[in-house]
């Protein structure tokens, strides 16, 4: 049993690193994968905390830029404007996350069919909005506050598993006429406070003695976080290159195929809904 749990934890770490920044919903993938491999996660602690590994990959990749902004805050208005843009975009998600915490954990995280519907609907939105991409290249440092707020409002949709934080922020950027790469980069930066807040909030529970219904130990979670970090580094770099030359259709097709496959497995009873 211990070996099986280790393998499951390692697999989920790889899955998180691969999917956190792709517009396919890492949370949706983790929840569906838990059903398929019968991995229990009391209070969804493992699912939430493991995202810290992937988000630390963004911190590592953008550390130079973030450090430069921090050093320039006292004297550079553009640096202060950038920080304000991120905070403005982050605010809707933190308000919605705190206000809807119980509904999100007790209802949305427990509905694999809702995840499948979200994968399909979110994919449709990506296709529709991808046509609105602009050739304008606006640096994230100069993103208007109104656009930042709208991206933050879109990010709230990612509280529904299956929507995808990356997909929501890219969709918002496309809706605003920004290019895919800029939308993705701003979404990465915006994810830092959002994921850190939720992950650190749940972190104390992860290292308590194993509770009923929670399979992973603190050691297994730690290793999974490290794996998610390493793979997340590669995933971010790959996605930015991909979005420069390709449309969103590949991700949309994958989302639809995954959703239909899982719905078929649920419908035939091969996989139990809970």
C-alpha positions as CSV (number, residue, x, y, z in Angstrom):
1,X,0.0,0.0,0.0
2,X,2.8,2.4,0.9
3,X,4.4,1.9,-2.5
4,X,1.1,2.5,-4.3
5,X,0.6,5.7,-2.4
6,X,4.1,6.9,-3.2
7,X,3.6,6.1,-6.9
8,X,0.2,8.0,-6.8
9,X,1.8,11.0,-5.1
10,X,4.6,11.1,-7.6
11,X,2.2,10.8,-10.5
12,X,0.1,13.7,-9.2
13,X,3.2,15.8,-8.8
14,X,4.1,15.2,-12.5
15,X,0.5,16.0,-13.5
16,X,0.4,19.2,-11.5
17,X,3.7,20.4,-13.0
18,X,2.5,19.7,-16.5
19,X,-1.0,21.2,-16.2
20,X,-0.8,24.1,-13.8
21,X,0.1,26.6,-16.5
22,X,-1.5,25.0,-19.5
23,X,-5.1,26.2,-20.2
24,X,-6.5,22.7,-19.3
25,X,-7.2,23.1,-15.5
26,X,-4.6,21.5,-13.2
27,X,-7.2,21.3,-10.3
28,X,-9.6,19.5,-12.6
29,X,-6.9,17.1,-13.7
30,X,-5.9,16.3,-10.1
31,X,-9.5,15.7,-9.0
32,X,-10.2,13.4,-11.9
33,X,-6.9,11.6,-11.6
34,X,-7.6,11.0,-7.9
35,X,-10.8,9.2,-8.9
36,X,-9.1,7.1,-11.5
37,X,-6.3,5.9,-9.2
38,X,-8.4,5.9,-6.0
39,X,-6.2,8.4,-4.2
40,X,-8.0,9.9,-1.2
41,X,-7.3,13.5,-0.3
42,X,-9.0,14.6,3.0
43,X,-10.2,18.2,2.6
44,X,-8.4,18.5,-0.8
45,X,-5.2,19.5,1.1
46,X,-2.9,17.6,-1.2
47,X,-4.5,19.0,-4.3
48,X,-4.2,22.6,-3.0
49,X,-0.8,22.5,-1.5
50,X,0.9,20.6,-4.3
51,X,0.3,23.7,-6.5
52,X,2.9,25.6,-4.4
53,X,5.6,23.6,-6.3
54,X,4.4,24.8,-9.7
55,X,3.9,28.4,-8.7
56,X,7.4,28.5,-7.2
57,X,8.6,27.6,-10.7
58,X,7.1,30.9,-11.9
59,X,8.8,32.7,-9.0
60,X,12.1,31.2,-10.0
61,X,11.7,32.0,-13.7
62,X,10.7,35.6,-13.1
63,X,12.8,36.2,-10.0
64,X,15.1,38.7,-11.7
65,X,12.2,40.7,-13.0
66,X,10.3,40.6,-9.6
67,X,13.5,41.5,-7.7
68,X,14.1,44.4,-10.0
69,X,10.6,45.7,-9.5
70,X,11.0,45.4,-5.7
71,X,14.2,47.4,-5.8
72,X,12.6,50.1,-8.0
73,X,9.5,50.5,-5.9
74,X,10.6,53.5,-3.9
75,X,11.6,55.6,-7.0
76,X,10.0,54.2,-10.1
77,X,6.3,54.9,-10.8
78,X,6.1,52.2,-13.4
79,X,7.2,49.6,-10.8
80,X,4.6,50.8,-8.3
81,X,2.0,50.8,-11.1
82,X,2.9,47.2,-12.0
83,X,2.5,46.0,-8.4
84,X,-0.8,47.9,-8.1
85,X,-2.0,46.2,-11.3
86,X,-1.3,42.7,-9.9
87,X,-3.0,43.6,-6.6
88,X,-6.1,45.0,-8.4
89,X,-6.3,41.8,-10.5
90,X,-5.8,39.6,-7.4
91,X,-8.4,41.2,-5.3
92,X,-11.6,39.7,-6.9
93,X,-10.2,36.2,-6.5
94,X,-9.3,36.5,-2.8
95,X,-12.8,38.0,-2.1
96,X,-14.5,35.3,-4.1
97,X,-12.3,32.5,-2.6
98,X,-12.9,33.5,1.0
99,X,-16.6,34.2,0.5
100,X,-17.3,31.0,-1.5
101,X,-14.8,28.8,0.3
102,X,-17.4,26.2,1.6
103,X,-19.3,26.0,-1.6
104,X,-16.1,25.5,-3.6
105,X,-14.7,22.8,-1.3
106,X,-18.0,20.9,-0.6
107,X,-19.8,21.2,-3.9
108,X,-17.5,22.1,-6.8
109,X,-14.6,19.9,-5.8
110,X,-16.9,16.9,-5.4
111,X,-18.5,17.0,-8.8
112,X,-16.5,15.3,-11.6
113,X,-19.4,15.8,-14.0
114,X,-19.2,19.6,-13.4
115,X,-15.5,19.5,-14.1
116,X,-16.2,17.8,-17.4
117,X,-18.8,20.4,-18.3
118,X,-16.4,23.2,-17.3
119,X,-13.7,21.7,-19.5
120,X,-16.0,21.8,-22.5
121,X,-17.5,25.2,-21.9
122,X,-14.2,26.7,-21.1
123,X,-12.7,25.3,-24.3
124,X,-15.5,26.9,-26.3
125,X,-14.7,30.2,-24.7
126,X,-11.0,29.8,-25.6
127,X,-11.9,29.1,-29.3
128,X,-14.3,32.1,-29.5
129,X,-11.9,34.5,-27.9
130,X,-8.7,33.3,-29.6
131,X,-10.0,35.0,-32.8
132,X,-9.8,38.4,-30.9
133,X,-6.0,38.2,-30.4
134,X,-4.2,41.4,-31.2
135,X,-0.8,42.0,-32.6
136,X,-0.2,44.8,-30.0
137,X,2.7,44.1,-27.6
138,X,1.9,45.8,-24.3
139,X,4.4,45.1,-21.5
140,X,2.8,43.8,-18.3
141,X,4.4,46.7,-16.5
142,X,2.1,49.1,-18.4
143,X,-1.2,47.2,-18.3
144,X,-4.0,49.6,-17.5
145,X,-5.7,49.1,-14.2
146,X,-9.1,48.5,-15.8
147,X,-7.8,45.7,-17.9
148,X,-6.0,44.2,-14.8
149,X,-9.3,44.2,-12.9
150,X,-11.2,42.5,-15.8
151,X,-8.5,39.8,-15.9
152,X,-8.9,39.4,-12.2
153,X,-12.6,39.0,-12.6
154,X,-12.1,36.3,-15.2
155,X,-9.6,34.6,-12.9
156,X,-12.5,34.1,-10.4
157,X,-14.0,31.6,-12.8
158,X,-11.0,29.4,-12.2
159,X,-12.4,28.7,-8.7
160,X,-14.6,26.2,-10.6
161,X,-12.4,23.1,-11.2
162,X,-12.2,22.5,-14.9
163,X,-12.2,26.1,-16.0
164,X,-8.4,26.6,-15.6
165,X,-6.7,29.7,-14.1
166,X,-4.4,29.9,-17.1
167,X,-7.3,29.5,-19.5
168,X,-9.4,32.2,-17.7
169,X,-6.6,34.8,-17.7
170,X,-5.6,34.1,-21.3
171,X,-9.3,34.3,-22.3
172,X,-9.5,37.7,-20.5
173,X,-6.4,39.0,-22.3
174,X,-7.7,37.9,-25.7
175,X,-11.1,39.5,-24.9
176,X,-9.2,42.8,-24.2
177,X,-7.3,42.5,-27.5
178,X,-3.9,41.5,-26.1
179,X,-1.8,38.8,-27.6
180,X,-1.6,35.2,-26.2
181,X,1.9,35.4,-24.8
182,X,1.3,38.6,-22.9
183,X,-2.0,37.2,-21.5
184,X,-0.2,34.1,-20.4
185,X,2.7,36.0,-18.8
186,X,0.4,38.3,-16.8
187,X,-1.6,35.3,-15.8
188,X,1.5,33.6,-14.5
189,X,2.4,36.6,-12.4
190,X,-1.2,37.0,-11.1
191,X,-1.2,33.3,-10.1
192,X,1.7,33.9,-7.7
193,X,-0.3,35.6,-4.9
194,X,-3.5,33.6,-5.6
195,X,-1.8,30.1,-5.4
196,X,0.5,31.1,-2.6
197,X,-2.4,32.4,-0.5
198,X,-4.5,29.2,-0.9
199,X,-1.5,26.9,-0.6
200,X,0.0,28.4,2.5
201,X,-3.5,28.6,4.1
202,X,-3.8,24.8,3.7
203,X,-0.2,24.0,4.4
204,X,-0.5,23.5,8.2
205,X,-3.1,20.8,7.7
206,X,-0.8,18.9,5.3
207,X,1.7,18.0,8.0
208,X,-0.7,17.0,10.7
209,X,-1.0,13.3,11.4
210,X,-2.6,11.5,8.6
211,X,-6.4,11.8,8.9
212,X,-9.1,9.4,7.8
213,X,-9.5,9.6,4.0
214,X,-6.1,11.3,3.4
215,X,-3.6,9.0,1.8
216,X,-0.4,11.1,1.4
217,X,2.0,11.8,4.2
218,X,3.9,15.1,4.6
219,X,7.0,13.5,3.1
220,X,5.1,12.3,0.0
221,X,3.6,15.7,-0.4
222,X,7.0,17.4,-0.1
223,X,8.4,15.2,-2.8
224,X,5.4,15.9,-5.1
225,X,5.8,19.6,-4.6
226,X,9.5,19.4,-5.7
227,X,8.5,17.4,-8.8
228,X,5.8,19.9,-9.6
229,X,8.4,22.7,-9.3
230,X,10.9,21.0,-11.7
231,X,8.3,20.1,-14.3
232,X,6.6,23.4,-14.0
233,X,9.8,25.2,-15.0
234,X,9.8,23.4,-18.3
235,X,6.1,23.7,-18.8
236,X,6.1,27.5,-18.5
237,X,9.0,27.9,-20.9
238,X,7.3,25.6,-23.4
239,X,3.9,27.2,-23.2
240,X,5.2,30.7,-24.0
241,X,7.0,29.4,-27.0
242,X,4.0,27.5,-28.2
243,X,1.6,30.4,-27.8
244,X,3.8,32.6,-30.0
245,X,3.2,30.4,-33.0
246,X,0.1,28.4,-32.4
247,X,-3.6,29.0,-31.6
248,X,-5.6,27.5,-28.7
249,X,-7.3,24.8,-30.7
250,X,-4.9,22.1,-29.6
251,X,-5.7,22.7,-25.9
252,X,-9.4,22.9,-26.7
253,X,-9.4,19.6,-28.5
254,X,-7.7,18.0,-25.6
255,X,-10.1,19.4,-23.1
256,X,-13.1,18.1,-25.0
257,X,-11.7,14.6,-25.5
258,X,-10.7,14.4,-21.8
259,X,-14.2,15.5,-20.7
260,X,-16.1,13.1,-23.0
261,X,-13.8,10.2,-22.0
262,X,-14.4,10.8,-18.3
263,X,-18.1,11.3,-18.8
264,X,-18.2,8.0,-20.6
265,X,-16.3,6.3,-17.8
266,X,-18.7,7.8,-15.2
267,X,-21.8,6.9,-17.3
268,X,-20.8,3.3,-17.6
269,X,-19.8,2.9,-14.0
270,X,-16.2,2.2,-14.7
271,X,-15.3,5.1,-12.5
272,X,-17.3,6.0,-9.4
273,X,-18.4,9.7,-9.2
274,X,-17.2,9.9,-5.6
